[in-house]
Amino acid sequence: MSKNKKRILITGVGGSAGANFVQSLRMAKESFYLVGSDINKYHLELAEGLEKKYILPLTKDPSYIEKLNKLITLEKIEFVHPQPDVEVEVISFNRKKIKAKTFLPPHKTIEICQNKIEFNKLMKKNNIPVPKSFLLENKNDLAFALKNLLKANEKIWLRAIKGAGSRASLPIKDLEQGHQWIKYWITMKGLKYSDFMVSEFLSGKEFAFQSIWKDGEIITSQARERMEYVFGNLTPSGQSSSPSVAKTVHRDDVNKIATEAIKTIDKKATGIFCVDMKENKQGIPSITEINCGRFFTTSNFFSTAGSNMPYYYIKMAYGEKLPNLPKYNAIPEGWYWIRTIDMGYKLIKREKWTGKKL
């Protein structure tokens, strides 16, 4: 029944990002044999659109690659797409051992993207707009950074240098707030002072630029503005990086800065590159990080709206010809994607709201 279908494994399908990638492939006219994996047997039960589902160990488990290859062999998998960052990193590092194809950027590119302070330094060195930032080694470093940054900022942004979803992020105004926050993560989560950085607080609009590349050339892209966040009202930082409301935008400055940043990281960029940026006080989009090798959580937003980048990415990985695609602004501007827990999602085109004002 599955003869001649592409046999693809997607990791992390128990989470929204993996599930939305699967959903994007199911929107395509082509039929696939899709297998999903996750570390959480409970969340895996929610994953749909898959022929088979498997539980894998944590990436730090010594048996992870062995179990992954066992799954690949069992299901005759041809291609692996790792969606969570931790699996992007470990599969990239072990790519020569993996018994299936991947379509990941070079491992060095992934390492830079997954270390926010090293990424920040590289951008700054190449005159790409980024927030002024400091790596922390101890409380004295935090005090120095605060003295420097608070001259021009009412508050500053404290965050872990690795991890997704605004991990360990907190806006702070004084030394003790920051020190106690770091101390909590050291005591309760096993982090170190050197796992943290501080940056100037960017107070403007926030943008997410999703793109796919081949040999240093951008294939297609679209930017959106994050307007509200899932559980943003419950987090200390006020955001979660995953939007509950997002809107497509056409901004030449966002497109230009994102493109320059990706080319700076990798002149022969190939695969997925997703750029987070936020306006500084001058209204200039400044880059906070680039996620490469995997899509943003809401990849199905653009797929539903007509630009199915996960599908194009699979076709690229298999060396197949793509249709003619716009390099930028693949979707009309002003289209909203609204989503929240247990209520699904909805695409709204240009302010066509069903609710009426009294």
C-alpha positions as CSV (number, residue, x, y, z in Angstrom):
1,M,0.0,0.0,0.0
2,S,2.9,2.4,0.8
3,K,5.0,1.4,-2.3
4,N,6.8,4.3,-3.9
5,K,5.7,6.7,-1.1
6,K,8.5,8.7,0.5
7,R,9.1,7.1,3.9
8,I,9.8,9.9,6.4
9,L,10.4,10.0,10.2
10,I,9.5,13.1,12.1
11,T,10.8,13.4,15.7
12,G,9.0,15.3,18.4
13,V,5.5,14.7,17.0
14,G,4.1,14.8,20.6
15,G,4.6,18.6,20.5
16,S,2.9,21.3,18.5
17,A,5.8,22.0,16.2
18,G,6.2,18.3,15.2
19,A,2.5,17.9,14.8
20,N,2.1,21.0,12.6
21,F,5.0,19.8,10.4
22,V,3.1,16.5,9.9
23,Q,-0.1,18.4,9.2
24,S,1.7,20.5,6.6
25,L,2.8,17.4,4.7
26,R,-0.7,16.0,4.8
27,M,-1.9,19.2,3.1
28,A,0.2,18.4,0.1
29,K,-1.2,16.6,-2.9
30,E,1.5,14.0,-2.6
31,S,0.9,11.0,-0.3
32,F,3.6,10.0,2.2
33,Y,4.4,7.2,4.6
34,L,4.9,9.1,7.8
35,V,6.3,7.8,11.0
36,G,6.5,9.8,14.2
37,S,8.5,9.6,17.4
38,D,8.6,11.3,20.8
39,I,10.1,10.8,24.2
40,N,6.7,11.3,25.9
41,K,4.3,8.3,25.6
42,Y,1.4,10.4,26.7
43,H,1.8,13.3,24.3
44,L,2.5,10.8,21.5
45,E,-1.1,9.7,21.8
46,L,-2.2,13.1,20.5
47,A,-0.1,12.8,17.3
48,E,-2.3,12.3,14.2
49,G,-1.7,11.7,10.5
50,L,0.9,9.0,11.1
51,E,1.2,5.4,9.9
52,K,3.2,4.4,13.0
53,K,4.4,6.0,16.3
54,Y,7.4,5.2,18.4
55,I,8.8,6.2,21.8
56,L,12.5,7.2,21.7
57,P,14.8,7.8,24.7
58,L,16.1,11.2,25.7
59,T,18.9,12.4,23.4
60,K,21.4,12.3,26.3
61,D,20.7,8.5,26.7
62,P,23.6,6.5,25.3
63,S,21.2,4.3,23.4
64,Y,19.5,7.2,21.5
65,I,21.2,6.8,18.1
66,E,21.0,3.0,18.4
67,K,17.2,3.1,19.0
68,L,16.8,5.7,16.3
69,N,18.6,3.5,13.7
70,K,16.6,0.5,14.9
71,L,13.4,2.5,14.1
72,I,14.8,3.6,10.7
73,T,15.6,0.0,9.8
74,L,12.3,-1.4,11.0
75,E,10.2,1.1,9.1
76,K,12.5,1.4,6.1
77,I,12.8,5.1,6.7
78,E,14.5,7.1,3.9
79,F,14.5,10.6,5.5
80,V,14.6,11.9,9.0
81,H,13.3,15.4,10.0
82,P,14.3,16.3,13.6
83,Q,11.9,19.0,14.9
84,P,13.0,19.7,18.5
85,D,16.4,21.6,18.9
86,V,17.9,18.9,21.1
87,E,17.3,16.3,18.4
88,V,18.5,18.6,15.6
89,E,21.8,18.9,17.5
90,V,22.4,15.2,18.3
91,I,21.2,14.0,14.9
92,S,23.4,16.6,13.2
93,F,26.4,15.6,15.3
94,N,25.9,11.9,14.5
95,R,24.7,12.4,10.9
96,K,27.3,10.0,9.5
97,K,25.9,7.2,11.8
98,I,22.3,7.8,10.9
99,K,20.9,5.2,8.5
100,A,18.7,7.6,6.6
101,K,19.1,10.9,4.8
102,T,18.9,14.3,6.6
103,F,18.8,17.8,5.1
104,L,20.5,19.8,7.8
105,P,22.9,22.7,7.7
106,P,26.6,22.0,8.6
107,H,27.0,21.1,12.3
108,K,29.1,24.2,12.9
109,T,26.2,26.3,11.7
110,I,23.8,24.5,14.1
111,E,26.3,24.9,17.0
112,I,26.5,28.7,16.5
113,C,22.7,29.1,16.1
114,Q,22.1,27.1,19.3
115,N,24.4,29.2,21.4
116,K,22.8,32.7,21.7
117,I,25.8,34.5,23.0
118,E,28.2,33.2,20.3
119,F,25.6,33.9,17.7
120,N,25.2,37.5,19.1
121,K,29.0,38.0,18.9
122,L,29.2,36.9,15.3
123,M,26.3,39.1,14.2
124,K,27.8,42.1,16.0
125,K,31.2,41.5,14.4
126,N,29.5,41.6,11.0
127,N,27.4,44.7,11.7
128,I,24.1,42.8,11.8
129,P,21.6,44.6,14.2
130,V,21.5,42.6,17.5
131,P,20.8,43.7,21.1
132,K,23.9,44.7,23.2
133,S,24.6,41.6,25.2
134,F,27.0,40.2,27.9
135,L,27.9,36.6,28.9
136,L,27.8,36.0,32.7
137,E,30.3,34.0,34.7
138,N,29.4,35.3,38.2
139,K,27.5,37.9,40.1
140,N,30.1,40.6,39.5
141,D,29.6,40.1,35.7
142,L,25.9,40.6,36.2
143,A,26.5,43.8,38.2
144,F,28.8,45.2,35.5
145,A,26.3,44.3,32.8
146,L,23.5,45.9,34.7
147,K,25.5,49.1,35.2
148,N,26.2,49.3,31.5
149,L,22.8,48.4,30.1
150,L,20.6,50.3,32.6
151,K,22.1,53.6,31.5
152,A,19.9,53.4,28.4
153,N,17.3,50.9,29.4
154,E,14.6,50.8,32.0
155,K,15.0,47.1,32.3
156,I,17.2,44.4,30.7
157,W,16.6,40.9,29.4
158,L,18.1,37.9,31.3
159,R,18.0,34.5,29.5
160,A,19.7,31.1,29.1
161,I,22.1,31.0,26.2
162,K,20.7,27.7,25.1
163,G,17.1,26.4,24.7
164,A,13.8,27.3,23.0
165,G,10.6,28.8,24.2
166,S,12.2,31.8,26.0
167,R,13.9,29.4,28.3
168,A,14.8,30.9,31.7
169,S,14.0,34.4,30.4
170,L,13.1,37.3,32.7
171,P,13.0,41.1,32.4
172,I,14.9,42.5,35.4
173,K,15.6,46.0,36.9
174,D,18.2,45.3,39.6
175,L,21.0,43.0,40.6
176,E,19.2,41.0,43.2
177,Q,16.3,40.2,40.9
178,G,18.7,38.7,38.3
179,H,21.0,37.0,40.8
180,Q,18.2,35.3,42.6
181,W,16.6,34.2,39.3
182,I,19.9,32.6,38.2
183,K,20.4,31.1,41.7
184,Y,17.0,29.4,41.4
185,W,17.9,27.8,38.0
186,I,21.3,26.7,39.4
187,T,19.7,25.1,42.5
188,M,16.6,23.7,41.0
189,K,17.6,23.0,37.3
190,G,21.3,22.3,37.5
191,L,22.4,25.2,35.3
192,K,25.5,27.3,35.9
193,Y,26.1,31.1,35.9
194,S,27.8,30.8,32.6
195,D,24.6,29.3,31.1
196,F,23.1,32.9,31.2
197,M,23.4,36.1,29.3
198,V,21.9,39.6,29.6
199,S,20.8,41.9,26.8
200,E,19.3,45.3,26.3
201,F,15.5,45.0,26.4
202,L,14.0,45.4,23.0
203,S,10.6,47.1,23.4
204,G,9.3,47.2,19.8
205,K,7.4,44.8,17.6
206,E,8.5,41.2,17.4
207,F,8.9,39.3,14.1
208,A,9.5,35.8,13.0
209,F,11.1,35.1,9.5
210,Q,10.7,31.6,8.2
211,S,12.7,30.5,5.2
212,I,14.2,27.6,3.3
213,W,17.5,27.7,1.4
214,K,19.6,25.8,-1.1
215,D,23.4,26.3,-1.6
216,G,23.4,29.9,-0.3
217,E,20.3,30.9,-2.2
218,I,16.9,31.7,-0.5
219,I,14.2,29.6,-2.0
220,T,11.1,31.2,-0.3
221,S,10.3,33.0,2.9
222,Q,7.6,34.8,4.9
223,A,7.7,37.0,7.9
224,R,5.0,37.4,10.6
225,E,4.5,39.6,13.6
226,R,3.9,37.9,16.9
227,M,1.2,39.9,18.7
228,E,0.1,37.7,21.6
229,Y,1.7,34.6,23.2
230,V,0.5,31.3,24.4
231,F,0.4,31.5,28.2
232,G,2.1,34.9,28.0
233,N,-0.1,36.2,30.8
234,L,1.2,33.4,33.1
235,T,5.0,33.6,32.5
236,P,7.3,36.0,34.4
237,S,8.7,37.3,31.1
238,G,5.2,38.0,29.6
239,Q,5.9,35.9,26.6
240,S,6.6,32.3,25.5
241,S,7.9,32.7,21.9
242,S,5.0,30.7,20.7
243,P,2.2,33.1,19.5
244,S,-1.5,32.8,20.1
245,V,-2.0,35.6,17.6
246,A,0.4,36.3,14.6
247,K,0.0,38.4,11.5
248,T,1.8,38.2,8.1
249,V,3.9,41.3,7.3
250,H,5.7,42.6,4.3
251,R,8.7,44.6,5.5
252,D,11.8,45.1,3.4
253,D,13.9,45.7,6.4
254,V,12.9,42.5,8.1
255,N,13.6,40.5,4.9
256,K,16.9,42.2,4.3
257,I,18.3,41.9,7.9
258,A,17.2,38.2,8.2
259,T,18.8,37.4,4.8
260,E,22.1,39.1,5.7
261,A,22.2,37.3,9.1
262,I,21.7,33.9,7.5
263,K,24.3,34.5,4.9
264,T,26.7,35.6,7.6
265,I,26.2,32.4,9.5
266,D,26.5,30.2,6.5
267,K,27.4,31.4,3.0
268,K,26.1,28.1,1.5
269,A,23.0,28.0,3.7
270,T,20.9,24.9,2.9
271,G,17.8,23.8,4.7
272,I,15.6,25.6,7.2
273,F,16.5,28.9,8.8
274,C,14.0,30.7,11.1
275,V,14.9,34.1,12.4
276,D,13.6,35.8,15.6
277,M,13.9,39.6,15.7
278,K,12.5,42.5,17.6
279,E,12.6,46.3,17.1
280,N,15.0,48.4,19.1
281,K,14.2,51.9,20.2
282,Q,15.0,53.2,16.8
283,G,12.5,50.8,15.2
284,I,15.3,48.7,13.6
285,P,14.6,44.9,13.7
286,S,17.4,43.4,15.8
287,I,18.0,39.7,15.7
288,T,17.8,37.7,18.9
289,E,18.4,34.2,17.5
290,I,18.2,32.0,14.5
291,N,16.8,28.5,14.7
292,C,18.2,26.3,11.9
293,G,17.4,22.8,10.9
294,R,13.8,22.9,12.1
295,F,10.7,25.0,11.6
296,F,8.9,27.4,13.8
297,T,6.0,25.9,15.8
298,T,3.4,27.4,13.6
299,S,4.7,26.2,10.2
300,N,1.1,25.1,9.4
301,F,0.1,28.8,9.4
302,F,1.9,29.5,6.2
303,S,1.0,26.1,4.8
304,T,-2.7,26.7,5.3
305,A,-2.3,30.2,3.8
306,G,-0.7,28.7,0.6
307,S,3.1,28.4,1.2
308,N,3.8,24.9,2.3
309,M,7.5,25.2,3.3
310,P,7.7,21.8,5.0
311,Y,6.6,20.2,1.7
312,Y,9.0,22.2,-0.4
313,Y,11.8,21.3,2.1
314,I,11.0,17.6,1.6
315,K,11.1,18.0,-2.2
316,M,14.4,19.8,-1.9
317,A,15.8,17.0,0.3
318,Y,14.9,14.5,-2.4
319,G,16.4,16.6,-5.1
320,E,13.1,17.3,-6.8
321,K,12.1,20.3,-8.8
322,L,10.1,23.0,-7.0
323,P,7.4,25.2,-8.5
324,N,8.2,28.9,-9.1
325,L,8.2,30.4,-5.6
326,P,8.6,34.0,-4.5
327,K,11.8,34.6,-2.5
328,Y,10.0,37.0,-0.1
329,N,6.5,37.7,1.0
330,A,5.1,34.3,-0.1
331,I,1.7,35.1,1.5
332,P,-0.4,38.3,1.4
333,E,0.2,40.7,4.3
334,G,-2.4,41.2,7.0
335,W,-3.4,37.6,7.4
336,Y,-3.9,36.5,11.0
337,W,-3.3,33.1,12.6
338,I,-5.2,32.7,15.9
339,R,-4.7,29.7,18.1
340,T,-5.1,28.7,21.7
341,I,-5.1,25.6,23.9
342,D,-8.0,23.1,23.2
343,M,-9.7,25.5,20.7
344,G,-7.7,24.8,17.6
345,Y,-6.7,27.5,15.1
346,K,-8.1,29.8,12.5
347,L,-6.8,31.8,9.5
348,I,-8.3,35.3,9.3
349,K,-7.8,37.2,6.0
350,R,-7.4,41.0,6.3
351,E,-9.5,41.9,9.3
352,K,-12.5,39.9,8.4
353,W,-13.6,39.4,12.0
354,T,-16.9,37.7,12.9
355,G,-17.2,39.6,16.2
356,K,-19.1,42.9,16.1
357,K,-18.4,46.0,18.2
358,L,-21.3,47.4,20.1
